[in-house]
Amino acid sequence: MITSKLTTKAQTTIPQPVRAALRLQPGDELIYQIDDQRVILTKSSRGGKTDDPFRTFSEWNSAADTRAYGNL
């Protein structure tokens, strides 16, 4: 069984085995489905990396661009 604790701010860390099983990356969206006393956690097929409009412009993804604009 995998567990995590809830903080006083109602936050929790998703345990590493769960992140690995769902292949979660920073920025991914999650879906919570409540079924009686259970919650089903699923990785959303939308959101995350596809929501970054600049990701589609590969010509703006060079090392020079990262150096010039990386700290903005």
PDB file of N, H, CA, C and O in Angstrom:
ATOM      1  N   MET A   1       0.835  -1.171   0.000  1.00  0.00           N
ATOM      2  CA  MET A   1       0.000   0.000   0.000  1.00  0.00           C
ATOM      3  C   MET A   1       0.888   1.245   0.000  1.00  0.00           C
ATOM      4  O   MET A   1       1.891   1.293   0.712  1.00  0.00           O
ATOM      5  N   ILE A   2       0.526   2.235  -0.784  1.00  0.00           N
ATOM      6  H   ILE A   2      -0.289   2.196  -1.363  1.00  0.00           H
ATOM      7  CA  ILE A   2       1.268   3.494  -0.887  1.00  0.00           C
ATOM      8  C   ILE A   2       0.459   4.564  -0.168  1.00  0.00           C
ATOM      9  O   ILE A   2      -0.745   4.690  -0.392  1.00  0.00           O
ATOM     10  N   THR A   3       1.118   5.338   0.698  1.00  0.00           N
ATOM     11  H   THR A   3       2.096   5.236   0.880  1.00  0.00           H
ATOM     12  CA  THR A   3       0.413   6.375   1.446  1.00  0.00           C
ATOM     13  C   THR A   3       1.142   7.711   1.318  1.00  0.00           C
ATOM     14  O   THR A   3       2.314   7.767   0.946  1.00  0.00           O
ATOM     15  N   SER A   4       0.418   8.783   1.636  1.00  0.00           N
ATOM     16  H   SER A   4      -0.535   8.738   1.938  1.00  0.00           H
ATOM     17  CA  SER A   4       1.010  10.111   1.773  1.00  0.00           C
ATOM     18  C   SER A   4       0.186  10.872   2.798  1.00  0.00           C
ATOM     19  O   SER A   4      -0.951  10.497   3.084  1.00  0.00           O
ATOM     20  N   LYS A   5       0.747  11.932   3.350  1.00  0.00           N
ATOM     21  H   LYS A   5       1.671  12.236   3.118  1.00  0.00           H
ATOM     22  CA  LYS A   5       0.055  12.706   4.378  1.00  0.00           C
ATOM     23  C   LYS A   5      -0.458  14.018   3.796  1.00  0.00           C
ATOM     24  O   LYS A   5       0.099  14.552   2.836  1.00  0.00           O
ATOM     25  N   LEU A   6      -1.518  14.517   4.390  1.00  0.00           N
ATOM     26  H   LEU A   6      -1.970  14.084   5.169  1.00  0.00           H
ATOM     27  CA  LEU A   6      -2.100  15.793   4.019  1.00  0.00           C
ATOM     28  C   LEU A   6      -1.536  16.863   4.938  1.00  0.00           C
ATOM     29  O   LEU A   6      -1.508  16.680   6.155  1.00  0.00           O
ATOM     30  N   THR A   7      -1.083  17.982   4.372  1.00  0.00           N
ATOM     31  H   THR A   7      -1.105  18.131   3.383  1.00  0.00           H
ATOM     32  CA  THR A   7      -0.563  19.076   5.179  1.00  0.00           C
ATOM     33  C   THR A   7      -1.712  19.930   5.699  1.00  0.00           C
ATOM     34  O   THR A   7      -2.865  19.733   5.318  1.00  0.00           O
ATOM     35  N   THR A   8      -1.391  20.871   6.564  1.00  0.00           N
ATOM     36  H   THR A   8      -0.453  21.031   6.873  1.00  0.00           H
ATOM     37  CA  THR A   8      -2.413  21.780   7.092  1.00  0.00           C
ATOM     38  C   THR A   8      -3.003  22.670   6.002  1.00  0.00           C
ATOM     39  O   THR A   8      -4.068  23.257   6.191  1.00  0.00           O
ATOM     40  N   LYS A   9      -2.323  22.772   4.870  1.00  0.00           N
ATOM     41  H   LYS A   9      -1.457  22.295   4.717  1.00  0.00           H
ATOM     42  CA  LYS A   9      -2.827  23.554   3.732  1.00  0.00           C
ATOM     43  C   LYS A   9      -3.528  22.671   2.707  1.00  0.00           C
ATOM     44  O   LYS A   9      -3.742  23.086   1.568  1.00  0.00           O
ATOM     45  N   ALA A  10      -3.887  21.454   3.112  1.00  0.00           N
ATOM     46  H   ALA A  10      -3.713  21.117   4.038  1.00  0.00           H
ATOM     47  CA  ALA A  10      -4.598  20.488   2.252  1.00  0.00           C
ATOM     48  C   ALA A  10      -3.776  20.095   1.031  1.00  0.00           C
ATOM     49  O   ALA A  10      -4.330  19.861  -0.043  1.00  0.00           O
ATOM     50  N   GLN A  11      -2.463  20.024   1.192  1.00  0.00           N
ATOM     51  H   GLN A  11      -2.014  20.215   2.064  1.00  0.00           H
ATOM     52  CA  GLN A  11      -1.572  19.611   0.117  1.00  0.00           C
ATOM     53  C   GLN A  11      -0.955  18.258   0.448  1.00  0.00           C
ATOM     54  O   GLN A  11      -0.829  17.888   1.615  1.00  0.00           O
ATOM     55  N   THR A  12      -0.574  17.531  -0.589  1.00  0.00           N
ATOM     56  H   THR A  12      -0.677  17.832  -1.537  1.00  0.00           H
ATOM     57  CA  THR A  12       0.116  16.262  -0.403  1.00  0.00           C
ATOM     58  C   THR A  12       1.118  16.086  -1.540  1.00  0.00           C
ATOM     59  O   THR A  12       0.997  16.715  -2.591  1.00  0.00           O
ATOM     60  N   THR A  13       2.092  15.238  -1.322  1.00  0.00           N
ATOM     61  H   THR A  13       2.191  14.727  -0.469  1.00  0.00           H
ATOM     62  CA  THR A  13       3.037  14.872  -2.377  1.00  0.00           C
ATOM     63  C   THR A  13       2.583  13.551  -2.966  1.00  0.00           C
ATOM     64  O   THR A  13       2.294  12.601  -2.239  1.00  0.00           O
ATOM     65  N   ILE A  14       2.523  13.497  -4.274  1.00  0.00           N
ATOM     66  H   ILE A  14       2.758  14.269  -4.865  1.00  0.00           H
ATOM     67  CA  ILE A  14       2.166  12.241  -4.929  1.00  0.00           C
ATOM     68  C   ILE A  14       3.395  11.341  -4.847  1.00  0.00           C
ATOM     69  O   ILE A  14       4.453  11.707  -5.357  1.00  0.00           O
ATOM     70  N   PRO A  15       3.281  10.189  -4.225  1.00  0.00           N
ATOM     71  CA  PRO A  15       4.442   9.312  -4.044  1.00  0.00           C
ATOM     72  C   PRO A  15       5.082   8.909  -5.374  1.00  0.00           C
ATOM     73  O   PRO A  15       4.405   8.784  -6.394  1.00  0.00           O
ATOM     74  N   GLN A  16       6.384   8.713  -5.339  1.00  0.00           N
ATOM     75  H   GLN A  16       6.935   8.814  -4.511  1.00  0.00           H
ATOM     76  CA  GLN A  16       7.157   8.399  -6.538  1.00  0.00           C
ATOM     77  C   GLN A  16       6.620   7.193  -7.300  1.00  0.00           C
ATOM     78  O   GLN A  16       6.557   7.257  -8.528  1.00  0.00           O
ATOM     79  N   PRO A  17       6.229   6.098  -6.648  1.00  0.00           N
ATOM     80  CA  PRO A  17       5.707   4.965  -7.424  1.00  0.00           C
ATOM     81  C   PRO A  17       4.444   5.315  -8.218  1.00  0.00           C
ATOM     82  O   PRO A  17       4.222   4.783  -9.306  1.00  0.00           O
ATOM     83  N   VAL A  18       3.615   6.215  -7.666  1.00  0.00           N
ATOM     84  H   VAL A  18       3.795   6.647  -6.782  1.00  0.00           H
ATOM     85  CA  VAL A  18       2.409   6.650  -8.379  1.00  0.00           C
ATOM     86  C   VAL A  18       2.802   7.537  -9.554  1.00  0.00           C
ATOM     87  O   VAL A  18       2.274   7.379 -10.655  1.00  0.00           O
ATOM     88  N   ARG A  19       3.735   8.478  -9.322  1.00  0.00           N
ATOM     89  H   ARG A  19       4.163   8.606  -8.428  1.00  0.00           H
ATOM     90  CA  ARG A  19       4.209   9.344 -10.418  1.00  0.00           C
ATOM     91  C   ARG A  19       4.802   8.515 -11.543  1.00  0.00           C
ATOM     92  O   ARG A  19       4.577   8.803 -12.719  1.00  0.00           O
ATOM     93  N   ALA A  20       5.558   7.487 -11.186  1.00  0.00           N
ATOM     94  H   ALA A  20       5.740   7.252 -10.231  1.00  0.00           H
ATOM     95  CA  ALA A  20       6.177   6.633 -12.203  1.00  0.00           C
ATOM     96  C   ALA A  20       5.125   5.833 -12.961  1.00  0.00           C
ATOM     97  O   ALA A  20       5.202   5.711 -14.183  1.00  0.00           O
ATOM     98  N   ALA A  21       4.148   5.291 -12.252  1.00  0.00           N
ATOM     99  H   ALA A  21       4.085   5.391 -11.259  1.00  0.00           H
ATOM    100  CA  ALA A  21       3.114   4.472 -12.896  1.00  0.00           C
ATOM    101  C   ALA A  21       2.278   5.290 -13.876  1.00  0.00           C
ATOM    102  O   ALA A  21       1.883   4.795 -14.931  1.00  0.00           O
ATOM    103  N   LEU A  22       2.011   6.551 -13.518  1.00  0.00           N
ATOM    104  H   LEU A  22       2.332   6.953 -12.661  1.00  0.00           H
ATOM    105  CA  LEU A  22       1.214   7.413 -14.388  1.00  0.00           C
ATOM    106  C   LEU A  22       2.070   8.232 -15.355  1.00  0.00           C
ATOM    107  O   LEU A  22       1.556   8.972 -16.192  1.00  0.00           O
ATOM    108  N   ARG A  23       3.397   8.079 -15.217  1.00  0.00           N
ATOM    109  H   ARG A  23       3.815   7.477 -14.536  1.00  0.00           H
ATOM    110  CA  ARG A  23       4.352   8.849 -16.033  1.00  0.00           C
ATOM    111  C   ARG A  23       4.085  10.351 -15.911  1.00  0.00           C
ATOM    112  O   ARG A  23       3.996  11.066 -16.908  1.00  0.00           O
ATOM    113  N   LEU A  24       3.960  10.803 -14.673  1.00  0.00           N
ATOM    114  H   LEU A  24       4.033  10.222 -13.862  1.00  0.00           H
ATOM    115  CA  LEU A  24       3.662  12.206 -14.416  1.00  0.00           C
ATOM    116  C   LEU A  24       4.903  13.060 -14.521  1.00  0.00           C
ATOM    117  O   LEU A  24       5.989  12.661 -14.101  1.00  0.00           O
ATOM    118  N   GLN A  25       4.728  14.244 -15.091  1.00  0.00           N
ATOM    119  H   GLN A  25       3.846  14.568 -15.433  1.00  0.00           H
ATOM    120  CA  GLN A  25       5.789  15.235 -15.222  1.00  0.00           C
ATOM    121  C   GLN A  25       5.270  16.547 -14.638  1.00  0.00           C
ATOM    122  O   GLN A  25       4.058  16.747 -14.558  1.00  0.00           O
ATOM    123  N   PRO A  26       6.174  17.445 -14.228  1.00  0.00           N
ATOM    124  CA  PRO A  26       5.714  18.744 -13.735  1.00  0.00           C
ATOM    125  C   PRO A  26       4.820  19.430 -14.766  1.00  0.00           C
ATOM    126  O   PRO A  26       5.142  19.456 -15.954  1.00  0.00           O
ATOM    127  N   GLY A  27       3.722  19.972 -14.319  1.00  0.00           N
ATOM    128  H   GLY A  27       3.460  19.950 -13.354  1.00  0.00           H
ATOM    129  CA  GLY A  27       2.788  20.648 -15.205  1.00  0.00           C
ATOM    130  C   GLY A  27       1.653  19.772 -15.693  1.00  0.00           C
ATOM    131  O   GLY A  27       0.685  20.287 -16.251  1.00  0.00           O
ATOM    132  N   ASP A  28       1.742  18.457 -15.500  1.00  0.00           N
ATOM    133  H   ASP A  28       2.529  18.039 -15.046  1.00  0.00           H
ATOM    134  CA  ASP A  28       0.654  17.568 -15.920  1.00  0.00           C
ATOM    135  C   ASP A  28      -0.595  17.846 -15.092  1.00  0.00           C
ATOM    136  O   ASP A  28      -0.508  18.192 -13.914  1.00  0.00           O
ATOM    137  N   GLU A  29      -1.748  17.692 -15.717  1.00  0.00           N
ATOM    138  H   GLU A  29      -1.819  17.411 -16.674  1.00  0.00           H
ATOM    139  CA  GLU A  29      -3.014  17.843 -15.006  1.00  0.00           C
ATOM    140  C   GLU A  29      -3.508  16.472 -14.566  1.00  0.00           C
ATOM    141  O   GLU A  29      -3.283  15.461 -15.232  1.00  0.00           O
ATOM    142  N   LEU A  30      -4.184  16.469 -13.427  1.00  0.00           N
ATOM    143  H   LEU A  30      -4.366  17.290 -12.886  1.00  0.00           H
ATOM    144  CA  LEU A  30      -4.718  15.228 -12.864  1.00  0.00           C
ATOM    145  C   LEU A  30      -6.235  15.290 -12.801  1.00  0.00           C
ATOM    146  O   LEU A  30      -6.818  16.364 -12.648  1.00  0.00           O
ATOM    147  N   ILE A  31      -6.861  14.141 -12.918  1.00  0.00           N
ATOM    148  H   ILE A  31      -6.388  13.269 -13.042  1.00  0.00           H
ATOM    149  CA  ILE A  31      -8.305  14.017 -12.801  1.00  0.00           C
ATOM    150  C   ILE A  31      -8.589  13.211 -11.539  1.00  0.00           C
ATOM    151  O   ILE A  31      -8.011  12.144 -11.328  1.00  0.00           O
ATOM    152  N   TYR A  32      -9.493  13.735 -10.695  1.00  0.00           N
ATOM    153  H   TYR A  32      -9.963  14.601 -10.867  1.00  0.00           H
ATOM    154  CA  TYR A  32      -9.918  13.043  -9.488  1.00  0.00           C
ATOM    155  C   TYR A  32     -11.368  12.622  -9.683  1.00  0.00           C
ATOM    156  O   TYR A  32     -12.237  13.463  -9.913  1.00  0.00           O
ATOM    157  N   GLN A  33     -11.628  11.326  -9.593  1.00  0.00           N
ATOM    158  H   GLN A  33     -10.922  10.643  -9.407  1.00  0.00           H
ATOM    159  CA  GLN A  33     -12.988  10.803  -9.716  1.00  0.00           C
ATOM    160  C   GLN A  33     -13.365  10.174  -8.387  1.00  0.00           C
ATOM    161  O   GLN A  33     -12.708   9.241  -7.925  1.00  0.00           O
ATOM    162  N   ILE A  34     -14.433  10.689  -7.766  1.00  0.00           N
ATOM    163  H   ILE A  34     -14.967  11.447  -8.141  1.00  0.00           H
ATOM    164  CA  ILE A  34     -14.871  10.195  -6.471  1.00  0.00           C
ATOM    165  C   ILE A  34     -15.889   9.086  -6.684  1.00  0.00           C
ATOM    166  O   ILE A  34     -16.887   9.263  -7.382  1.00  0.00           O
ATOM    167  N   ASP A  35     -15.616   7.927  -6.063  1.00  0.00           N
ATOM    168  H   ASP A  35     -14.805   7.783  -5.496  1.00  0.00           H
ATOM    169  CA  ASP A  35     -16.473   6.748  -6.176  1.00  0.00           C
ATOM    170  C   ASP A  35     -16.698   6.209  -4.768  1.00  0.00           C
ATOM    171  O   ASP A  35     -15.873   5.459  -4.244  1.00  0.00           O
ATOM    172  N   ASP A  36     -17.822   6.594  -4.155  1.00  0.00           N
ATOM    173  H   ASP A  36     -18.492   7.203  -4.581  1.00  0.00           H
ATOM    174  CA  ASP A  36     -18.108   6.243  -2.762  1.00  0.00           C
ATOM    175  C   ASP A  36     -17.015   6.804  -1.856  1.00  0.00           C
ATOM    176  O   ASP A  36     -16.838   8.021  -1.792  1.00  0.00           O
ATOM    177  N   GLN A  37     -16.291   5.952  -1.167  1.00  0.00           N
ATOM    178  H   GLN A  37     -16.436   4.964  -1.219  1.00  0.00           H
ATOM    179  CA  GLN A  37     -15.218   6.377  -0.274  1.00  0.00           C
ATOM    180  C   GLN A  37     -13.842   6.238  -0.923  1.00  0.00           C
ATOM    181  O   GLN A  37     -12.829   6.224  -0.224  1.00  0.00           O
ATOM    182  N   ARG A  38     -13.797   6.134  -2.258  1.00  0.00           N
ATOM    183  H   ARG A  38     -14.620   6.145  -2.826  1.00  0.00           H
ATOM    184  CA  ARG A  38     -12.542   5.985  -2.981  1.00  0.00           C
ATOM    185  C   ARG A  38     -12.368   7.145  -3.946  1.00  0.00           C
ATOM    186  O   ARG A  38     -13.343   7.737  -4.407  1.00  0.00           O
ATOM    187  N   VAL A  39     -11.129   7.457  -4.243  1.00  0.00           N
ATOM    188  H   VAL A  39     -10.336   6.976  -3.868  1.00  0.00           H
ATOM    189  CA  VAL A  39     -10.799   8.462  -5.248  1.00  0.00           C
ATOM    190  C   VAL A  39      -9.904   7.801  -6.283  1.00  0.00           C
ATOM    191  O   VAL A  39      -8.903   7.169  -5.946  1.00  0.00           O
ATOM    192  N   ILE A  40     -10.276   7.955  -7.541  1.00  0.00           N
ATOM    193  H   ILE A  40     -11.089   8.468  -7.815  1.00  0.00           H
ATOM    194  CA  ILE A  40      -9.481   7.405  -8.641  1.00  0.00           C
ATOM    195  C   ILE A  40      -8.691   8.557  -9.251  1.00  0.00           C
ATOM    196  O   ILE A  40      -9.266   9.540  -9.717  1.00  0.00           O
ATOM    197  N   LEU A  41      -7.372   8.425  -9.242  1.00  0.00           N
ATOM    198  H   LEU A  41      -6.905   7.626  -8.863  1.00  0.00           H
ATOM    199  CA  LEU A  41      -6.472   9.454  -9.767  1.00  0.00           C
ATOM    200  C   LEU A  41      -6.008   9.039 -11.146  1.00  0.00           C
ATOM    201  O   LEU A  41      -5.484   7.941 -11.327  1.00  0.00           O
ATOM    202  N   THR A  42      -6.201   9.925 -12.130  1.00  0.00           N
ATOM    203  H   THR A  42      -6.627  10.818 -11.983  1.00  0.00           H
ATOM    204  CA  THR A  42      -5.834   9.636 -13.515  1.00  0.00           C
ATOM    205  C   THR A  42      -5.093  10.832 -14.094  1.00  0.00           C
ATOM    206  O   THR A  42      -5.409  11.979 -13.776  1.00  0.00           O
ATOM    207  N   LYS A  43      -4.119  10.564 -14.933  1.00  0.00           N
ATOM    208  H   LYS A  43      -3.863   9.633 -15.191  1.00  0.00           H
ATOM    209  CA  LYS A  43      -3.438  11.635 -15.647  1.00  0.00           C
ATOM    210  C   LYS A  43      -4.355  12.124 -16.761  1.00  0.00           C
ATOM    211  O   LYS A  43      -4.879  11.330 -17.542  1.00  0.00           O
ATOM    212  N   SER A  44      -4.540  13.433 -16.824  1.00  0.00           N
ATOM    213  H   SER A  44      -4.114  14.078 -16.190  1.00  0.00           H
ATOM    214  CA  SER A  44      -5.387  14.012 -17.864  1.00  0.00           C
ATOM    215  C   SER A  44      -4.689  13.919 -19.212  1.00  0.00           C
ATOM    216  O   SER A  44      -3.474  14.095 -19.306  1.00  0.00           O
ATOM    217  N   SER A  45      -5.458  13.643 -20.247  1.00  0.00           N
ATOM    218  H   SER A  45      -6.445  13.499 -20.172  1.00  0.00           H
ATOM    219  CA  SER A  45      -4.858  13.571 -21.581  1.00  0.00           C
ATOM    220  C   SER A  45      -4.661  14.960 -22.163  1.00  0.00           C
ATOM    221  O   SER A  45      -3.953  15.118 -23.158  1.00  0.00           O
ATOM    222  N   ARG A  46      -5.277  15.970 -21.557  1.00  0.00           N
ATOM    223  H   ARG A  46      -5.853  15.841 -20.749  1.00  0.00           H
ATOM    224  CA  ARG A  46      -5.060  17.335 -22.015  1.00  0.00           C
ATOM    225  C   ARG A  46      -4.223  18.066 -20.986  1.00  0.00           C
ATOM    226  O   ARG A  46      -4.006  17.561 -19.885  1.00  0.00           O
ATOM    227  N   GLY A  47      -3.756  19.240 -21.335  1.00  0.00           N
ATOM    228  H   GLY A  47      -3.932  19.650 -22.230  1.00  0.00           H
ATOM    229  CA  GLY A  47      -2.994  20.049 -20.392  1.00  0.00           C
ATOM    230  C   GLY A  47      -1.526  19.701 -20.395  1.00  0.00           C
ATOM    231  O   GLY A  47      -1.030  19.038 -21.306  1.00  0.00           O
ATOM    232  N   GLY A  48      -0.844  20.151 -19.376  1.00  0.00           N
ATOM    233  H   GLY A  48      -1.247  20.689 -18.636  1.00  0.00           H
ATOM    234  CA  GLY A  48       0.585  19.891 -19.248  1.00  0.00           C
ATOM    235  C   GLY A  48       1.383  20.521 -20.360  1.00  0.00           C
ATOM    236  O   GLY A  48       1.264  21.720 -20.613  1.00  0.00           O
ATOM    237  N   LYS A  49       2.192  19.730 -21.027  1.00  0.00           N
ATOM    238  H   LYS A  49       2.288  18.756 -20.822  1.00  0.00           H
ATOM    239  CA  LYS A  49       3.116  20.227 -22.033  1.00  0.00           C
ATOM    240  C   LYS A  49       2.414  20.842 -23.236  1.00  0.00           C
ATOM    241  O   LYS A  49       2.960  21.750 -23.862  1.00  0.00           O
ATOM    242  N   THR A  50       1.225  20.374 -23.572  1.00  0.00           N
ATOM    243  H   THR A  50       0.781  19.636 -23.063  1.00  0.00           H
ATOM    244  CA  THR A  50       0.536  20.915 -24.739  1.00  0.00           C
ATOM    245  C   THR A  50      -0.040  22.294 -24.479  1.00  0.00           C
ATOM    246  O   THR A  50      -0.384  23.001 -25.427  1.00  0.00           O
ATOM    247  N   ASP A  51      -0.156  22.700 -23.213  1.00  0.00           N
ATOM    248  H   ASP A  51       0.123  22.127 -22.443  1.00  0.00           H
ATOM    249  CA  ASP A  51      -0.682  24.019 -22.898  1.00  0.00           C
ATOM    250  C   ASP A  51       0.361  25.122 -23.035  1.00  0.00           C
ATOM    251  O   ASP A  51       0.013  26.299 -22.936  1.00  0.00           O
ATOM    252  N   ASP A  52       1.605  24.785 -23.254  1.00  0.00           N
ATOM    253  H   ASP A  52       1.887  23.829 -23.334  1.00  0.00           H
ATOM    254  CA  ASP A  52       2.659  25.772 -23.406  1.00  0.00           C
ATOM    255  C   ASP A  52       2.691  26.226 -24.860  1.00  0.00           C
ATOM    256  O   ASP A  52       3.141  25.466 -25.717  1.00  0.00           O
ATOM    257  N   PRO A  53       2.226  27.446 -25.174  1.00  0.00           N
ATOM    258  CA  PRO A  53       2.156  27.864 -26.568  1.00  0.00           C
ATOM    259  C   PRO A  53       3.525  27.974 -27.228  1.00  0.00           C
ATOM    260  O   PRO A  53       3.632  27.843 -28.447  1.00  0.00           O
ATOM    261  N   PHE A  54       4.567  28.211 -26.447  1.00  0.00           N
ATOM    262  H   PHE A  54       4.481  28.318 -25.456  1.00  0.00           H
ATOM    263  CA  PHE A  54       5.889  28.363 -27.033  1.00  0.00           C
ATOM    264  C   PHE A  54       6.525  27.023 -27.397  1.00  0.00           C
ATOM    265  O   PHE A  54       7.483  26.987 -28.169  1.00  0.00           O
ATOM    266  N   ARG A  55       6.009  25.928 -26.854  1.00  0.00           N
ATOM    267  H   ARG A  55       5.231  25.957 -26.226  1.00  0.00           H
ATOM    268  CA  ARG A  55       6.536  24.608 -27.170  1.00  0.00           C
ATOM    269  C   ARG A  55       6.348  24.268 -28.648  1.00  0.00           C
ATOM    270  O   ARG A  55       7.114  23.483 -29.207  1.00  0.00           O
ATOM    271  N   THR A  56       5.333  24.855 -29.280  1.00  0.00           N
ATOM    272  H   THR A  56       4.710  25.492 -28.826  1.00  0.00           H
ATOM    273  CA  THR A  56       5.059  24.558 -30.684  1.00  0.00           C
ATOM    274  C   THR A  56       6.012  25.272 -31.634  1.00  0.00           C
ATOM    275  O   THR A  56       6.111  24.905 -32.805  1.00  0.00           O
ATOM    276  N   PHE A  57       6.712  26.285 -31.140  1.00  0.00           N
ATOM    277  H   PHE A  57       6.631  26.583 -30.188  1.00  0.00           H
ATOM    278  CA  PHE A  57       7.628  27.042 -31.981  1.00  0.00           C
ATOM    279  C   PHE A  57       9.042  26.519 -31.780  1.00  0.00           C
ATOM    280  O   PHE A  57       9.799  27.067 -30.979  1.00  0.00           O
ATOM    281  N   SER A  58       9.400  25.475 -32.493  1.00  0.00           N
ATOM    282  H   SER A  58       8.785  25.030 -33.144  1.00  0.00           H
ATOM    283  CA  SER A  58      10.708  24.853 -32.303  1.00  0.00           C
ATOM    284  C   SER A  58      11.845  25.793 -32.702  1.00  0.00           C
ATOM    285  O   SER A  58      12.966  25.642 -32.216  1.00  0.00           O
ATOM    286  N   GLU A  59      11.571  26.755 -33.576  1.00  0.00           N
ATOM    287  H   GLU A  59      10.660  26.877 -33.970  1.00  0.00           H
ATOM    288  CA  GLU A  59      12.628  27.688 -33.981  1.00  0.00           C
ATOM    289  C   GLU A  59      13.023  28.624 -32.844  1.00  0.00           C
ATOM    290  O   GLU A  59      14.050  29.297 -32.930  1.00  0.00           O
ATOM    291  N   TRP A  60      12.218  28.676 -31.775  1.00  0.00           N
ATOM    292  H   TRP A  60      11.384  28.129 -31.705  1.00  0.00           H
ATOM    293  CA  TRP A  60      12.546  29.493 -30.611  1.00  0.00           C
ATOM    294  C   TRP A  60      13.100  28.645 -29.474  1.00  0.00           C
ATOM    295  O   TRP A  60      13.090  29.072 -28.319  1.00  0.00           O
ATOM    296  N   ASN A  61      13.576  27.466 -29.789  1.00  0.00           N
ATOM    297  H   ASN A  61      13.584  27.119 -30.727  1.00  0.00           H
ATOM    298  CA  ASN A  61      14.017  26.542 -28.757  1.00  0.00           C
ATOM    299  C   ASN A  61      15.498  26.198 -28.898  1.00  0.00           C
ATOM    300  O   ASN A  61      15.896  25.054 -28.682  1.00  0.00           O
ATOM    301  N   SER A  62      16.301  27.180 -29.257  1.00  0.00           N
ATOM    302  H   SER A  62      15.977  28.109 -29.432  1.00  0.00           H
ATOM    303  CA  SER A  62      17.735  26.920 -29.411  1.00  0.00           C
ATOM    304  C   SER A  62      18.459  27.212 -28.095  1.00  0.00           C
ATOM    305  O   SER A  62      17.881  27.797 -27.179  1.00  0.00           O
ATOM    306  N   ALA A  63      19.708  26.806 -28.010  1.00  0.00           N
ATOM    307  H   ALA A  63      20.177  26.331 -28.755  1.00  0.00           H
ATOM    308  CA  ALA A  63      20.518  27.087 -26.823  1.00  0.00           C
ATOM    309  C   ALA A  63      20.696  28.593 -26.642  1.00  0.00           C
ATOM    310  O   ALA A  63      20.717  29.085 -25.514  1.00  0.00           O
ATOM    311  N   ALA A  64      20.823  29.324 -27.749  1.00  0.00           N
ATOM    312  H   ALA A  64      20.806  28.924 -28.666  1.00  0.00           H
ATOM    313  CA  ALA A  64      20.967  30.780 -27.675  1.00  0.00           C
ATOM    314  C   ALA A  64      19.703  31.417 -27.090  1.00  0.00           C
ATOM    315  O   ALA A  64      19.794  32.350 -26.292  1.00  0.00           O
ATOM    316  N   ASP A  65      18.543  30.925 -27.478  1.00  0.00           N
ATOM    317  H   ASP A  65      18.469  30.167 -28.126  1.00  0.00           H
ATOM    318  CA  ASP A  65      17.294  31.449 -26.929  1.00  0.00           C
ATOM    319  C   ASP A  65      17.193  31.164 -25.433  1.00  0.00           C
ATOM    320  O   ASP A  65      16.744  32.014 -24.665  1.00  0.00           O
ATOM    321  N   THR A  66      17.607  29.980 -25.027  1.00  0.00           N
ATOM    322  H   THR A  66      17.972  29.289 -25.651  1.00  0.00           H
ATOM    323  CA  THR A  66      17.582  29.629 -23.618  1.00  0.00           C
ATOM    324  C   THR A  66      18.487  30.547 -22.818  1.00  0.00           C
ATOM    325  O   THR A  66      18.113  31.000 -21.737  1.00  0.00           O
ATOM    326  N   ARG A  67      19.685  30.827 -23.342  1.00  0.00           N
ATOM    327  H   ARG A  67      19.990  30.459 -24.220  1.00  0.00           H
ATOM    328  CA  ARG A  67      20.600  31.738 -22.665  1.00  0.00           C
ATOM    329  C   ARG A  67      20.026  33.150 -22.603  1.00  0.00           C
ATOM    330  O   ARG A  67      20.134  33.818 -21.575  1.00  0.00           O
ATOM    331  N   ALA A  68      19.422  33.604 -23.684  1.00  0.00           N
ATOM    332  H   ALA A  68      19.333  33.061 -24.519  1.00  0.00           H
ATOM    333  CA  ALA A  68      18.929  34.972 -23.753  1.00  0.00           C
ATOM    334  C   ALA A  68      17.652  35.185 -22.946  1.00  0.00           C
ATOM    335  O   ALA A  68      17.479  36.229 -22.318  1.00  0.00           O
ATOM    336  N   TYR A  69      16.763  34.204 -22.962  1.00  0.00           N
ATOM    337  H   TYR A  69      16.903  33.356 -23.472  1.00  0.00           H
ATOM    338  CA  TYR A  69      15.443  34.403 -22.382  1.00  0.00           C
ATOM    339  C   TYR A  69      15.111  33.451 -21.236  1.00  0.00           C
ATOM    340  O   TYR A  69      13.999  33.488 -20.709  1.00  0.00           O
ATOM    341  N   GLY A  70      16.050  32.606 -20.846  1.00  0.00           N
ATOM    342  H   GLY A  70      16.954  32.576 -21.274  1.00  0.00           H
ATOM    343  CA  GLY A  70      15.779  31.574 -19.859  1.00  0.00           C
ATOM    344  C   GLY A  70      15.412  32.076 -18.475  1.00  0.00           C
ATOM    345  O   GLY A  70      14.730  31.372 -17.730  1.00  0.00           O
ATOM    346  N   ASN A  71      15.845  33.268 -18.115  1.00  0.00           N
ATOM    347  H   ASN A  71      16.399  33.840 -18.720  1.00  0.00           H
ATOM    348  CA  ASN A  71      15.578  33.785 -16.758  1.00  0.00           C
ATOM    349  C   ASN A  71      14.448  34.790 -16.710  1.00  0.00           C
ATOM    350  O   ASN A  71      14.282  35.477 -15.703  1.00  0.00           O
ATOM    351  N   LEU A  72      13.673  34.892 -17.763  1.00  0.00           N
ATOM    352  H   LEU A  72      13.808  34.333 -18.581  1.00  0.00           H
ATOM    353  CA  LEU A  72      12.566  35.857 -17.764  1.00  0.00           C
ATOM    354  C   LEU A  72      11.403  35.364 -16.958  1.00  0.00           C
ATOM    355  O   LEU A  72      10.388  36.052 -16.854  1.00  0.00           O
TER     356      LEU A  72
END
